[in-house]
Structures are given as structure tokens and as C-alpha cells.
Amino acid sequence: MISKRMILVAGLMGLFVVASLGALYYYGRPSADSGVSEAAQVIKIVARRGSAYAQMSDGTLWAWGRNDYGQLGDGTTTNRLTPIRINNLAGVTKIVDGNISDYRWDTDTVYRSFYALKSDGTVLAWGQNSAGQLGDGTNTDRLTPGPVHNLTGVVEILDHSHIQINSKRLNSVYALKSDGTVWAWGDNYNGELGDGTNTSRSTPVQVNNLSGVV
């Protein structure tokens, strides 16, 4: 028995257990390491679509697994069998998984992007960027974390599991700022960015007629 106070996180990679002391253990596909000593102070695990991330109590972020779009943020597209620290990333307060699909197991429509909210209110993004979902003004994939342009004072970012998909797959990202405004970027097929258009955006735009959000 590891502990009565443990968190189970199930993903397509397998099963992860975070014990009360913050140690990380992995069960599922064969692995060289059944215990990940580097993750001694884990506070959150995100695992999906073959990649996994560990948010640490010291504000750093570690990643391993699939890396075909640079979603591990280490400057390469090399898959990793053990956790590595994501380059130049500290002060992380929240991690958001953008590894979404259109919810069919056989689909090839998968976005492999990742986001980190920092304690200074900025957001960093990396991985796949085909829809401008990294918010850096381009559609170029990023192998290391880069800032979402013109976005400060962020207190919350919304992951894709909160977005209802109707007729088409989408990859839109939302940020709540400390002034109560909401900003959005990425896919805008159905007007989901709330800017009065159907134009996808590669940098954040303010959602119209929305303020005082808490």
C-alpha cells in the first residue's frame, strides 16, 4: 500500500500514481523505470496521447513519452523513455494539455500542444501549431516553450476538455485576465473565439462584450 492519500491519473500511456509524499510511480506499458526518482515533489500529472508531464512543487515541469511535434519542449522531436526537465521553464502554477482529438479512438485528427501558466501572469506554449494555437503569431511548430504574444496578467487558462465540439474539431484556447476580461486564440470555425468573426487567430484577441469575469 503506497498511501491512503494518493492520486491516480489514467492516460493513453498507462497509469500513474502520485503518493502523498509526491513520489511518482508508473504502471502500464513496459518501462525501464517503475519509479521516477526525479519527480520527488510531484504535485500534478497530465498524461494523454502518448506524452506525460509532471508539475513540480518548485515550479519546474518534467516530460517524457511521445515527442513527434516537440510537445515535450526539450528542443527536439526525440521520444523520451525517462523524464526530462523542460527547457528554461520555471515558476509554473498550472499546466494545460492541448493534446486533443475529435474523441474517436481511430482518428488521425490530433493536436499535440501544451501550455504553462506562470506565476508572473504570462503563458508559455509549445508543440504543434497548425491552427495558430500557440498564440505566437505563426503556424510554426515550437520545440521549446515560447510566450503567447501580448498576454499578461493571466489568472486562468482553459483546457480543451471544457470546449463543446459540435460539427468540427477545433483547437481554441482561452485566458482569463486579472482585469476580468477573456482572451482567445486558435481555431474559430464556428465563431468560438467570440470576436464577431469566423477568422482563426494566431495571437490572442479579446472576447467581445465580456468583462467582469471571475
C-alpha positions, 0 to 999 in steps of 0.5 A: 500500500503506497498511501491512503492519500494518493492520486491516480491519473489514467492516460493513453500511456498507462497509469500513474500514481502520485503518493502523498509524499509526491513520489511518482510511480508508473504502471502500464506499458513496459518501462525501464523505470517503475519509479521516477526518482526525479519527480520527488515533489510531484504535485500534478500529472497530465498524461494523454496521447502518448506524452506525460508531464509532471508539475513540480512543487518548485515550479519546474515541469518534467516530460517524457513519452511521445515527442513527434511535434516537440510537445515535450519542449526539450528542443527536439522531436526525440521520444523520451523513455525517462523524464526530462526537465523542460527547457528554461521553464520555471515558476509554473502554477498550472499546466494545460494539455492541448493534446486533443482529438475529435474523441474517436479512438481511430482518428488521425485528427490530433493536436499535440500542444501544451501550455504553462501558466506562470506565476508572473501572469504570462503563458508559455506554449509549445508543440504543434501549431497548425491552427495558430494555437500557440498564440505566437503569431505563426503556424510554426511548430515550437520545440521549446516553450515560447510566450503567447504574444501580448498576454499578461496578467493571466489568472486562468487558462482553459483546457480543451476538455471544457470546449463543446465540439459540435460539427468540427474539431477545433483547437481554441484556447482561452485566458482569463485576465486579472482585469476580468476580461477573456482572451482567445486564440486558435481555431474559430470555425464556428465563431468560438473565439467570440470576436464577431468573426469566423477568422482563426487567430494566431495571437490572442484577441479579446472576447467581445462584450465580456468583462467582469469575469471571475 
